[in-house]
Amino acid sequence: MKTKHFFTALALQGCLLPFAHAADGHGHVSIAVVKAQNDALEKNTDGKGFGPQSPRDLAQKSGQNMRAFSVAPRYQQMNLCNIHMHKNAEHKGGEFTLYAGTGDGHGFESGYKYAGQLSRSESRPLGASVCKGDHGALQVGDTIEVHYVHSTAQVKPGPTLAACLSESDVNPQLRVEAQVFVLVNNSQAADFLRLMAVGERSGYQQALNIPRTTGTPIQYAGSTTGPSYNEKGSPLQVTWSVRPKVMKVDATTVDQWCKDNPFREDHAHGVRNLVRSEKLLSPMH
């Protein structure tokens, strides 16, 4: 098996949930389902040497997972390898603390939303859907968490996390710069196309316009995310930098990006359950 194919399978594979989903009247599973997933995660990682996991409540500083790995360099000294987004924030903290609910049990319609208020004009629905996928589309008022993934490997930006390593470096250091956005109906809001622009800077592949006005990033040691890891540990080590403030972005430009980008991203992904067990969290200082 080629290493890139192995990495793709490792990073993005799904898992079947071993129990029935009892949904409420809104199509959300019961809290018991999420608890069972959390219990399965703790059981399936117990004593197996997994490193600290993500996502987490950024206000929770305590953690007992002492599996050490080197902090990745600043993103300006790494190569951007992938950009993707999740519907609702995977992390909880800053201005994104409003729980979206348990969702469908597979990562959709869960996570955390922007806790602030939008004006009536910003909230006005668009006439068309945004970034429509198999699990629905985005709309004005929705929250997304964007992951700018960086690698120490000599790579160029591309689809999936497989773009983050090369045949000569299958174990690079990884860093994710995370920014949470809320979609608004306002052409004067931030331009998503500009925020996702990529190019070379000082010899490195870079996202040229990562926001710098959304607070000091909260950095911690963690892992890759996504709902495929709700019941099993991610073996990949990631240095995270999560900005605490939410940026308003023009919803129409988000849709334009979904229709044409070098990462072949056309929809927002689901979220992994918040990791709560201190045995799976790194201490934050």
C-alpha positions in Angstrom: 0.0 0.0 0.0 1.4 3.4 -1.0 2.1 5.7 2.0 -0.2 8.4 0.7 -3.0 6.0 0.4 -2.3 4.6 3.8 -2.2 8.1 5.3 -5.5 9.0 3.7 -7.2 5.8 5.0 -5.7 6.4 8.5 -6.7 10.1 8.7 -10.1 10.0 7.1 -11.6 6.5 7.5 -15.0 6.3 9.0 -16.3 3.9 11.7 -19.7 2.2 12.2 -21.4 3.0 15.5 -22.2 -0.3 17.4 -25.6 0.8 18.7 -28.9 2.2 17.5 -29.5 5.9 17.5 -32.5 7.1 19.4 -33.4 10.5 17.9 -35.4 13.3 19.4 -38.2 15.2 17.6 -35.6 17.3 15.8 -33.6 14.4 14.3 -30.9 14.6 17.0 -29.8 11.5 18.8 -30.2 11.3 22.6 -27.4 12.5 24.9 -27.1 8.8 25.9 -25.7 8.1 22.4 -23.0 10.8 22.8 -22.2 9.4 26.3 -21.8 5.9 24.9 -19.5 7.2 22.2 -17.4 9.0 24.8 -17.3 5.9 26.9 -16.2 3.8 23.9 -13.4 6.3 23.1 -12.1 6.0 26.6 -12.3 2.2 26.6 -10.7 1.9 23.2 -7.8 4.1 24.0 -7.2 2.9 27.6 -3.6 1.8 28.1 -2.7 1.9 24.4 -0.4 4.9 24.4 -2.5 7.4 22.4 -1.4 10.9 22.6 -3.6 13.9 23.5 -6.7 14.2 21.5 -8.8 17.0 19.9 -11.1 18.9 19.9 -11.4 20.3 23.4 -13.0 22.9 25.6 -10.4 25.7 25.4 -11.3 26.9 28.8 -10.3 23.5 30.3 -6.6 23.9 31.1 -6.2 20.6 33.0 -5.1 17.4 31.3 -3.4 14.2 32.3 -2.0 13.0 28.9 1.7 13.4 29.1 2.6 11.8 25.8 5.2 14.3 24.7 6.0 15.5 21.2 7.8 18.5 19.9 5.8 21.7 19.3 5.6 22.3 15.6 7.4 25.4 14.2 5.5 28.6 13.5 3.2 28.1 10.5 5.2 30.7 8.6 8.1 28.1 8.7 6.0 25.2 7.4 4.1 24.4 4.2 0.4 24.8 4.0 -0.9 21.4 2.8 -4.7 21.5 3.1 -7.6 23.7 4.0 -11.0 22.3 5.0 -14.0 23.4 7.1 -16.4 21.9 9.5 -20.0 22.9 10.0 -20.1 24.4 13.6 -17.0 24.7 15.6 -15.3 21.5 16.7 -13.7 23.4 19.6 -15.6 25.2 22.4 -14.3 28.5 23.6 -14.0 32.2 23.0 -17.0 33.4 21.0 -18.2 29.9 20.0 -19.8 28.4 23.1 -23.4 27.8 22.0 -24.0 24.0 21.8 -25.6 23.0 18.6 -27.0 19.8 20.0 -26.1 16.1 19.8 -26.7 16.0 16.0 -27.2 12.8 14.1 -24.6 10.8 15.9 -22.2 10.9 13.0 -20.9 14.4 13.5 -23.5 16.5 11.6 -25.5 19.2 13.3 -23.4 19.0 16.4 -20.5 21.1 17.7 -20.6 24.8 18.8 -22.1 27.9 17.3 -21.2 31.6 17.4 -22.6 32.9 20.7 -23.0 36.6 19.4 -25.8 38.3 17.7 -26.3 39.2 14.0 -28.2 42.2 12.8 -31.5 41.7 10.9 -29.8 42.5 7.6 -26.9 40.2 8.3 -29.4 37.4 9.0 -31.4 37.8 5.9 -31.5 34.4 4.0 -29.9 34.1 0.6 -31.9 32.9 -2.4 -29.8 29.9 -2.9 -28.0 27.2 -0.8 -24.3 27.5 0.1 -21.9 24.6 -0.3 -24.6 21.9 -0.5 -23.5 18.4 0.4 -25.0 15.0 1.2 -25.9 16.2 4.7 -27.5 19.5 3.6 -26.1 23.0 2.9 -24.8 25.9 4.8 -26.9 29.0 5.2 -26.7 32.5 6.6 -26.1 32.4 10.3 -24.2 29.1 10.3 -20.9 28.8 12.0 -17.9 27.0 10.4 -14.5 26.2 11.8 -11.7 26.4 9.1 -8.6 24.3 9.5 -5.4 25.6 7.8 -3.3 22.5 8.0 0.5 22.8 7.8 3.3 20.3 7.4 7.1 20.2 7.8 7.2 18.0 4.7 8.2 19.4 1.4 4.7 19.4 -0.1 2.3 21.6 -1.9 -1.4 22.3 -1.1 -3.8 19.6 -2.1 -6.9 17.5 -1.3 -7.2 15.6 2.0 -4.7 15.2 4.7 -2.7 13.0 2.4 -1.3 16.2 0.9 0.5 16.8 4.2 3.3 14.2 3.6 5.5 13.1 0.9 7.2 9.8 -0.1 10.4 11.1 1.6 8.7 12.3 4.8 5.8 10.2 6.1 6.1 11.4 9.6 6.1 15.2 9.4 5.2 17.6 12.2 1.7 19.0 11.7 0.2 22.3 12.8 -3.4 23.4 12.4 -4.2 27.1 12.5 -8.0 27.2 13.3 -10.4 30.1 12.7 -14.1 30.1 13.3 -16.4 32.1 11.0 -20.1 33.0 10.9 -21.8 33.3 7.6 -23.7 36.6 7.0 -25.6 38.3 4.2 -23.4 41.3 3.8 -21.1 42.0 0.9 -19.0 44.2 3.1 -18.1 41.3 5.4 -14.8 39.4 5.0 -14.2 37.8 1.6 -13.8 34.1 2.1 -11.9 33.8 -1.2 -9.3 36.2 0.0 -9.0 34.4 3.3 -8.4 31.1 1.6 -5.9 32.5 -1.0 -2.7 30.4 -1.2 0.8 31.1 -2.6 4.5 31.0 -1.8 6.0 33.3 0.7 9.7 33.2 1.9 10.1 29.8 0.2 7.1 28.1 2.0 3.6 27.3 0.7 1.3 29.5 2.7 -2.3 30.6 3.3 -1.6 34.3 2.5 -4.4 35.9 4.6 -4.9 33.9 7.8 -6.8 36.4 10.1 -4.6 38.3 12.5 -7.4 40.3 14.3 -9.3 37.5 16.0 -7.3 37.3 19.2 -4.2 35.6 20.4 -4.4 31.9 19.3 -4.8 29.3 22.0 -2.1 26.7 21.5 -2.1 23.1 22.7 -1.0 19.6 21.8 -3.6 17.4 20.3 -4.6 15.3 17.3 -6.5 15.2 14.1 -10.3 15.5 14.4 -13.4 14.6 12.5 -16.3 12.2 13.6 -14.5 9.1 12.5 -12.6 9.4 15.8 -15.7 9.6 18.0 -15.0 6.1 19.3 -11.3 5.6 18.6 -8.1 7.6 19.2 -6.4 9.5 16.5 -2.7 8.4 16.2 -1.6 11.7 14.5 0.1 14.4 16.6 -0.9 18.0 15.9 0.0 21.3 17.4 -3.1 23.4 17.5 -3.6 27.2 17.4 -7.2 28.2 17.8 -8.3 31.8 17.5 -10.9 32.8 20.1 -12.8 35.5 18.2 -15.3 34.8 15.4 -15.0 36.6 12.1 -18.1 37.4 10.0 -17.7 36.3 6.4 -19.8 37.0 3.3 -21.8 33.8 2.7 -21.8 34.2 -1.1 -18.0 34.1 -1.1 -18.0 30.9 0.9 -20.2 29.3 -1.8 -17.9 30.6 -4.5 -14.9 28.9 -2.8 -16.8 25.6 -2.5 -17.3 25.6 -6.3 -13.6 26.2 -7.1 -10.6 25.5 -4.8 -7.4 23.5 -5.0 -8.5 21.2 -2.2 -11.6 19.9 -3.9 -13.7 20.9 -0.9 -17.3 21.4 -1.8 -19.1 21.1 1.6 -18.5 21.4 5.3 -17.5 18.3 7.2 -19.0 16.9 10.4 -17.4 17.4 13.8 -15.9 15.1 16.4 -17.4 15.0 19.8 -15.7 17.3 22.3 -13.0 15.2 24.1 -13.7 15.5 27.8 -11.6 12.8 29.5 -8.5 14.3 31.1 -6.7 11.1 30.3 -7.0 12.1 26.7 -6.2 15.8 27.0 -2.8 17.6 27.3 -2.3 20.1 30.1 -2.5 23.7 28.9 -0.5 26.5 30.4 
